Amino acid sequence: MQVLQVQLAVQADPAEVGRARRWVRSRLLNHGVDPDAPIAETVVLVVSELVTNAVVHTGCPAVLRLCFPLGDFPGAPPDGSAAVSSAGSAVGSSGACANGSPSSSAAPAGGGEVREAATVGPLRVEVADASQVAPAPRHAGADVDATNGRGLELVELLCERWGWYPDGSGKRVWCEISPDARPVDPLATVDWAALAQ
């Protein structure tokens, strides 16, 4: 399966979380995903939580990567030899998302970004940072007004799968979001008191 891989360097500044959300929205729109579609809202929320964990809780810069699995699309190189970064420059055939899928996409003739075919599998989000501290899900408890402690719970609830692994001198947290992702609203039905026990 071919994968379009785009990435964004994120500084260790809480203001970068908003920039990451805007960047993700623009990448999804460029990929042909309706900004009001449930998957778009889910991806933006998950990215917000993972980038917040990376830059706020670790105090380290991070790299956000989106990996779009693609079907056949016009202009794709037959050998899958190149990937286009968010800036439109070739990443190279050695680039791969952590699931081992090769990264590939069409380099646009005349520059600019490529508008790709529809996603055919789960979208993968990865956030790599320089901290070796493992992500630890915390439980905010029954306080529905709590503003901290639910990030990884949200990721677990909204994603098909998620995990992390050591990556060089730091770590990489990843998750996969189905093309038919649930809307963000399922939190209204979560029994937070039961989760706190």
BAFI-3210 file (N, C-alpha, C; in Angstrom, 3 decimals, decimal comma, padded with zeros to 6 digits):
// residues 197
n [1|2|3|4|5|6|7|8|9|10|11|12|13|14|15|16|17|18|19|20|21|22|23|24|25|26|27|28|29|30|31|32|33|34|35|36|37|38|39|40|41|42|43|44|45|46|47|48|49|50|51|52|53|54|55|56|57|58|59|60|61|62|63|64|65|66|67|68|69|70|71|72|73|74|75|76|77|78|79|80|81|82|83|84|85|86|87|88|89|90|91|92|93|94|95|96|97|98|99|100|101|102|103|104|105|106|107|108|109|110|111|112|113|114|115|116|117|118|119|120|121|122|123|124|125|126|127|128|129|130|131|132|133|134|135|136|137|138|139|140|141|142|143|144|145|146|147|148|149|150|151|152|153|154|155|156|157|158|159|160|161|162|163|164|165|166|167|168|169|170|171|172|173|174|175|176|177|178|179|180|181|182|183|184|185|186|187|188|189|190|191|192|193|194|195|196|197]
n.u [000,848|000,526|001,728|001,111|003,123|003,371|004,934|005,483|007,527|007,527|007,798|008,876|006,582|003,565|001,850|002,252|000,536|-001,938|-001,066|-000,335|-002,864|-004,122|-002,441|-002,893|-005,623|-005,393|-003,841|-005,566|-007,713|-006,352|-005,968|-008,418|-010,347|-013,338|-013,643|-015,589|-016,199|-016,584|-014,114|-012,217|-012,635|-012,045|-009,340|-008,097|-008,623|-007,261|-004,617|-004,206|-004,217|-002,004|000,153|000,077|000,756|003,379|004,784|004,065|004,027|006,488|008,282|009,866|010,885|009,020|008,090|005,490|003,702|001,736|000,322|-001,032|-002,778|-002,993|-004,949|-004,823|-003,712|-003,748|-000,723|001,058|004,271|005,395|007,134|006,965|008,789|009,156|008,355|006,212|006,910|005,500|006,253|006,491|008,784|010,863|010,927|012,035|012,721|013,425|012,045|009,539|006,439|005,874|004,644|005,849|005,052|005,804|006,664|005,117|004,340|002,971|005,118|004,446|004,072|005,667|005,676|004,259|001,541|000,183|-003,010|-004,549|-005,891|-008,765|-008,567|-007,757|-007,486|-006,735|-005,861|-002,723|-001,310|001,584|003,712|006,777|009,182|011,878|012,005|012,531|010,672|008,011|004,708|002,074|-001,072|-003,345|-005,956|-008,620|-010,678|-013,931|-014,626|-016,168|-015,542|-012,832|-009,743|-007,404|-005,628|-007,060|-006,153|-004,783|-006,748|-008,775|-007,518|-007,350|-010,081|-011,016|-009,468|-008,552|-006,325|-003,491|-000,227|003,185|006,734|010,271|012,404|015,243|016,926|014,677|011,140|008,317|004,979|002,054|-000,969|-003,892|-006,495|-009,659|-011,121|-013,877|-014,317|-015,637|-017,790|-016,676|-018,337|-018,874|-017,963|-019,844|-021,370|-019,751|-019,054|-017,628|-017,263|-017,259|-014,939|-013,054|-012,809]
n.v [-001,181|002,222|005,198|008,491|010,768|013,379|015,960|018,002|020,212|020,945|023,358|023,617|024,924|025,993|027,427|026,297|024,179|025,082|025,936|023,459|022,221|023,871|023,335|020,588|020,624|021,948|020,095|017,893|018,980|019,486|016,895|016,137|015,717|016,450|019,275|019,290|016,678|013,720|012,306|014,322|016,111|014,353|013,668|016,181|016,691|014,521|014,984|017,442|016,643|014,828|016,424|018,394|016,819|016,198|018,713|020,300|018,682|017,345|019,322|019,467|019,944|018,674|016,326|016,189|013,867|012,906|010,118|009,161|006,537|005,419|004,771|003,778|006,515|009,355|010,123|008,954|007,691|004,719|003,061|003,839|005,731|008,219|010,572|013,220|015,973|018,215|020,638|020,189|019,061|016,327|013,428|010,915|007,434|005,899|006,811|006,023|005,304|004,480|002,014|000,532|000,780|001,750|005,091|007,096|009,222|011,333|013,560|016,879|018,166|021,038|022,121|022,886|021,543|018,197|017,050|014,379|011,011|009,442|008,395|005,037|003,415|003,252|006,443|007,437|008,900|010,338|011,343|012,437|012,906|014,270|013,247|010,586|009,620|007,519|007,664|008,116|007,145|009,130|009,415|011,537|011,331|011,550|014,187|016,110|018,596|018,816|019,827|018,608|015,503|013,772|013,317|011,010|009,170|010,098|009,691|006,902|006,267|007,367|006,342|003,599|002,057|002,569|003,501|003,425|003,773|003,459|005,787|006,466|008,783|009,485|009,193|007,806|008,426|006,968|006,672|005,241|006,158|005,430|005,687|005,935|007,220|007,773|010,480|013,280|013,586|011,218|011,391|012,467|010,369|008,905|007,287|008,863|008,591|005,849|005,180|006,293|004,589]
n.w [000,000|-000,807|000,741|001,645|003,147|005,412|007,276|010,218|011,953|015,370|017,815|021,291|022,653|023,990|022,268|019,828|019,562|018,585|016,054|014,989|014,840|012,890|010,710|010,334|009,615|007,143|005,704|005,646|004,169|001,753|001,045|000,292|002,212|003,770|005,805|007,774|008,195|010,232|010,585|010,185|012,344|014,422|013,899|014,206|016,935|018,160|017,292|018,555|021,268|021,346|020,478|022,444|024,697|023,939|023,672|025,887|028,239|028,086|027,478|025,250|021,799|018,969|016,367|014,189|012,350|009,603|008,088|005,227|003,910|000,585|-002,362|-005,805|-007,717|-009,924|-011,625|-009,862|-009,050|-010,614|-009,224|-006,622|-005,622|-004,343|-001,764|-000,768|001,153|003,652|002,689|000,060|-000,937|-001,990|000,022|-000,128|-000,923|001,242|003,385|005,759|007,278|010,697|010,728|008,863|006,273|002,981|002,064|-000,289|-003,039|-005,576|-007,216|-007,868|-011,154|-012,032|-009,493|-006,206|-004,162|-004,097|-004,900|-003,630|-004,118|-002,550|000,877|001,709|003,883|007,442|008,761|009,889|012,719|014,003|016,633|017,407|019,941|021,981|024,505|026,769|028,453|029,107|027,703|029,929|030,604|032,343|034,718|034,882|036,593|038,164|037,839|035,664|034,765|034,762|033,337|032,660|032,143|030,522|027,968|026,727|027,234|025,574|023,113|023,116|023,112|020,681|018,615|016,444|017,097|019,253|020,411|021,577|021,124|021,830|020,205|018,730|020,677|021,974|021,907|020,107|019,666|018,481|016,536|015,007|012,881|011,800|008,502|008,704|011,111|014,395|015,393|017,410|019,582|021,230|023,834|025,447|026,299|027,951|030,976|033,312|036,054|036,456|035,073|036,746|038,855]
ca.u [000,000|001,270|001,424|001,548|003,623|003,681|005,331|005,619|008,349|006,781|008,679|008,420|005,824|002,137|001,201|002,439|-000,585|-002,876|-000,473|-000,435|-004,260|-004,360|-001,681|-003,604|-006,827|-005,022|-003,399|-006,762|-008,420|-005,548|-006,117|-009,780|-011,216|-014,252|-013,262|-016,672|-016,392|-016,186|-012,691|-011,431|-012,735|-011,341|-007,899|-007,669|-008,629|-006,184|-003,351|-004,123|-003,842|-000,653|001,134|000,102|001,583|004,782|005,458|003,775|004,413|007,902|009,115|010,776|010,302|008,472|007,784|004,173|003,664|000,502|000,561|-002,277|-002,708|-003,631|-005,204|-004,212|-004,042|-003,063|000,598|001,897|005,378|005,115|008,008|006,785|010,131|009,306|007,277|006,192|006,779|004,519|006,762|006,487|010,068|010,909|011,478|012,880|012,095|013,737|011,099|008,415|005,719|006,345|004,060|006,648|004,541|006,645|006,081|005,213|003,296|003,371|005,694|003,672|004,789|005,582|005,686|002,986|001,134|-000,609|-004,304|-004,496|-007,116|-009,341|-007,903|-008,289|-007,248|-006,644|-004,872|-001,825|-000,730|002,758|004,375|008,068|009,825|013,199|011,895|012,470|009,628|006,882|003,414|001,318|-002,451|-003,819|-007,413|-009,066|-011,677|-015,339|-014,831|-016,376|-014,999|-011,369|-009,160|-006,188|-005,668|-007,892|-005,605|-004,596|-008,062|-009,439|-006,843|-007,786|-011,501|-011,298|-008,607|-008,613|-005,178|-002,474|000,876|004,413|007,963|011,481|012,834|016,508|017,099|013,370|010,058|007,317|003,619|001,327|-002,337|-004,524|-007,878|-010,394|-011,799|-015,252|-014,168|-016,812|-017,725|-016,045|-019,365|-019,091|-017,580|-021,044|-021,928|-018,759|-019,298|-016,336|-017,189|-016,865|-013,535|-012,194|-012,710]
ca.v [000,000|003,467|006,102|009,879|011,147|014,794|016,197|019,370|020,399|021,692|023,844|023,369|026,107|025,650|028,070|025,431|023,248|025,702|025,886|022,066|021,986|024,542|022,605|019,334|020,946|022,249|018,849|017,096|019,618|019,227|015,474|015,908|015,375|017,523|019,735|019,023|015,229|013,213|011,965|015,554|016,571|013,386|013,818|017,450|016,515|013,595|015,709|018,434|015,964|014,266|017,518|018,981|015,945|016,281|020,000|020,863|017,795|016,969|020,510|019,211|020,068|017,415|016,229|015,638|013,247|012,271|009,107|008,884|005,407|005,824|003,828|004,256|007,901|009,837|010,719|008,266|006,993|003,286|002,362|004,383|006,174|009,503|011,056|014,672|016,516|019,295|021,761|019,799|018,519|014,870|012,860|009,803|006,122|005,268|007,277|005,128|005,484|003,494|000,697|-000,128|001,026|002,700|006,402|007,463|010,066|011,935|014,899|017,647|018,806|022,481|022,541|022,911|020,326|017,260|016,673|012,931|010,226|009,218|007,480|003,684|002,706|004,188|007,513|007,255|010,108|010,050|012,489|012,044|013,946|013,906|012,736|009,132|009,283|006,847|008,312|007,401|007,622|009,537|009,473|012,780|011,007|011,838|015,622|016,358|019,909|018,770|020,179|017,825|014,093|012,952|013,284|009,664|008,508|010,501|008,993|005,504|006,208|007,802|005,694|002,142|001,544|003,559|002,968|004,217|002,986|004,288|006,194|007,170|009,198|009,893|008,228|008,122|008,021|006,839|006,168|005,050|006,624|004,842|006,652|006,125|007,538|008,282|011,898|013,573|013,619|010,078|011,693|012,794|009,140|008,217|007,300|009,223|008,080|004,437|005,139|006,717|003,527]
ca.w [000,000|-000,858|001,842|001,556|004,466|005,568|008,663|010,691|013,154|016,377|018,881|022,660|023,024|023,936|021,118|018,668|019,461|017,654|014,714|014,532|014,450|011,605|009,701|010,072|008,839|005,752|005,061|005,385|003,065|000,564|000,746|-000,149|003,344|004,156|007,142|008,724|008,314|011,549|010,681|010,300|013,736|015,264|013,686|014,817|018,387|018,539|017,097|019,619|022,512|021,271|020,416|023,786|025,538|023,542|023,906|027,205|029,332|028,025|027,314|024,130|020,463|018,471|014,942|013,922|011,023|009,150|007,063|004,519|002,984|-000,670|-003,436|-007,051|-007,991|-011,126|-011,490|-008,880|-009,679|-010,574|-008,278|-005,274|-005,281|-003,679|-000,896|-000,746|002,502|003,704|001,918|-001,330|-001,361|-001,915|001,237|-000,539|-000,800|002,522|004,396|005,973|008,524|011,665|010,507|007,855|004,933|002,272|001,797|-001,695|-003,612|-006,844|-007,175|-008,833|-012,239|-011,909|-008,093|-005,480|-003,473|-004,877|-004,336|-003,792|-004,113|-001,234|001,790|001,601|005,132|008,557|008,760|011,020|013,298|014,827|017,240|017,969|020,742|022,486|025,869|026,884|029,420|028,460|027,932|030,961|030,695|033,671|034,752|035,505|037,602|037,898|037,647|034,237|034,428|034,793|032,037|032,444|032,487|029,643|026,612|026,194|027,272|024,325|022,014|023,172|022,768|019,322|017,626|016,338|017,850|019,555|021,192|021,532|021,178|021,859|018,872|018,929|022,069|022,481|021,699|019,090|020,006|017,226|016,590|013,708|012,893|010,691|007,624|009,166|012,534|015,106|015,728|018,687|020,616|022,109|025,213|026,208|026,846|028,771|032,418|033,885|037,423|036,359|034,655|037,841|039,877]
c.u [000,889|000,792|001,957|001,909|003,957|004,031|005,565|006,494|007,597|007,743|008,068|007,735|004,343|001,392|001,301|001,287|-001,618|-002,357|-000,557|-001,859|-004,560|-003,662|-002,400|-004,864|-006,485|-004,548|-004,602|-007,534|-007,680|-005,695|-007,549|-010,731|-012,029|-013,903|-014,338|-016,933|-015,945|-014,699|-011,834|-011,446|-011,960|-009,829|-007,387|-007,616|-007,483|-004,823|-003,154|-003,656|-002,404|000,418|001,214|000,967|003,063|005,419|005,224|004,320|005,871|008,813|010,118|010,096|009,846|008,350|006,448|004,180|002,280|000,860|-000,781|-002,092|-003,526|-003,906|-004,462|-004,642|-003,220|-001,698|001,495|003,050|005,173|005,968|007,861|008,056|010,235|008,115|007,348|006,003|005,778|004,978|006,819|007,811|010,088|011,553|012,389|012,239|012,420|012,787|009,959|007,716|006,087|005,754|004,787|006,144|005,444|005,906|006,212|004,079|003,820|003,982|004,984|004,549|004,606|005,486|004,308|002,667|000,251|-001,928|-004,480|-005,879|-007,585|-008,529|-008,567|-008,080|-007,124|-005,554|-004,022|-001,265|000,441|003,301|005,643|008,624|011,121|013,170|011,815|011,390|008,428|005,587|002,613|-000,095|-002,791|-005,333|-007,826|-010,111|-013,067|-015,615|-014,935|-015,851|-013,475|-010,820|-007,886|-006,456|-006,494|-007,317|-005,471|-005,867|-008,845|-008,834|-007,309|-009,235|-011,746|-010,511|-008,814|-007,531|-004,274|-001,374|002,064|005,585|009,150|011,927|014,087|016,680|015,776|012,345|009,146|005,978|002,832|-000,107|-002,860|-006,006|-008,562|-011,014|-013,253|-015,262|-015,453|-016,681|-017,115|-017,045|-019,489|-018,714|-018,792|-021,643|-020,961|-019,125|-017,969|-016,185|-016,747|-015,410|-012,592|-011,987|-011,630]
c.v [001,237|004,397|007,484|010,318|012,631|015,029|017,671|019,366|021,330|022,077|023,561|024,607|025,760|026,291|027,211|024,446|023,798|025,676|024,473|021,737|022,616|023,791|021,308|019,594|021,203|020,995|017,970|017,663|019,367|017,778|015,129|015,514|016,605|017,971|019,510|017,526|014,760|012,876|013,215|016,067|015,650|013,548|015,089|017,322|015,625|014,271|016,732|017,791|015,459|015,354|018,217|018,137|016,113|017,595|020,576|019,979|017,361|018,183|020,379|019,557|018,688|017,473|015,519|015,091|012,657|011,310|008,708|007,657|005,744|004,636|004,311|005,701|008,385|010,424|010,031|007,575|005,483|002,537|002,877|005,019|007,477|009,798|012,568|015,130|017,647|020,506|021,432|019,238|017,014|014,420|011,695|008,464|005,445|005,715|006,296|005,515|004,314|002,114|-000,063|000,076|002,013|004,005|006,696|008,387|010,639|013,297|015,722|018,236|020,305|022,976|022,539|021,583|019,482|017,022|015,198|012,293|010,000|008,223|006,113|002,872|003,706|005,235|007,333|008,610|009,668|011,357|011,974|013,211|013,400|013,376|011,216|008,677|008,698|007,618|007,467|007,952|007,950|009,596|010,715|012,524|011,444|013,309|015,931|017,715|019,933|019,045|019,401|016,354|013,214|012,770|011,893|008,834|008,839|009,764|007,542|005,346|006,448|007,074|004,188|001,502|002,717|002,880|003,915|003,257|003,936|004,579|007,034|007,510|009,651|008,796|008,713|007,556|008,015|006,400|006,047|005,368|006,121|005,925|006,898|006,391|008,084|009,784|012,079|013,468|012,398|010,347|012,012|011,555|008,389|008,365|007,564|008,708|006,619|004,321|005,472|005,622|002,550]
c.w [000,000|000,238|001,525|002,963|004,465|007,030|008,934|011,935|014,104|017,494|020,253|023,211|022,928|022,758|019,855|018,491|018,486|016,229|014,145|014,096|013,093|010,467|009,328|009,255|007,373|005,017|004,730|004,201|001,754|000,106|000,323|000,958|003,720|005,578|008,198|008,906|009,699|011,656|010,841|011,737|014,666|015,127|014,355|016,341|018,848|018,391|018,206|020,927|022,459|021,217|021,774|024,716|025,221|023,960|025,291|028,311|029,278|027,938|026,181|022,814|019,991|016,953|014,819|012,510|010,785|008,031|006,468|003,644|001,741|-001,558|-004,669|-007,280|-009,174|-010,797|-010,487|-009,594|-009,548|-009,554|-006,856|-004,752|-004,511|-002,789|-000,900|000,683|002,482|002,915|000,435|-001,810|-001,167|-000,616|000,905|-000,249|000,514|003,616|004,528|007,248|009,418|011,447|009,407|006,446|004,223|002,054|000,325|-002,069|-004,902|-006,601|-008,231|-009,919|-012,092|-010,477|-007,478|-004,853|-004,372|-004,167|-004,654|-003,833|-002,685|-000,423|001,705|002,868|006,249|008,348|010,020|011,425|014,155|015,379|017,906|018,769|021,330|023,913|025,858|027,857|028,678|028,704|028,917|031,014|032,151|033,606|035,518|036,577|037,178|037,631|036,156|033,804|034,428|033,401|031,740|032,738|031,582|028,248|026,038|026,293|025,998|023,138|021,968|022,721|021,283|018,241|017,607|017,191|018,181|020,368|021,125|021,525|021,266|020,427|019,025|020,397|022,691|022,298|020,579|019,575|018,703|017,497|015,174|013,834|011,628|009,818|008,036|010,678|013,121|015,294|017,114|019,836|021,516|023,559|026,075|026,856|027,753|030,246|033,103|035,313|037,409|035,962|035,797|038,881|039,554]
res [m|q|v|l|q|v|q|l|a|v|q|a|d|p|a|e|v|g|r|a|r|r|w|v|r|s|r|l|l|n|h|g|v|d|p|d|a|p|i|a|e|t|v|v|l|v|v|s|e|l|v|t|n|a|v|v|h|t|g|c|p|a|v|l|r|l|c|f|p|l|g|d|f|p|g|a|p|p|d|g|s|a|a|v|s|s|a|g|s|a|v|g|s|s|g|a|c|a|n|g|s|p|s|s|s|a|a|p|a|g|g|g|e|v|r|e|a|a|t|v|g|p|l|r|v|e|v|a|d|a|s|q|v|a|p|a|p|r|h|a|g|a|d|v|d|a|t|n|g|r|g|l|e|l|v|e|l|l|c|e|r|w|g|w|y|p|d|g|s|g|k|r|v|w|c|e|i|s|p|d|a|r|p|v|d|p|l|a|t|v|d|w|a|a|l|a|q]
***
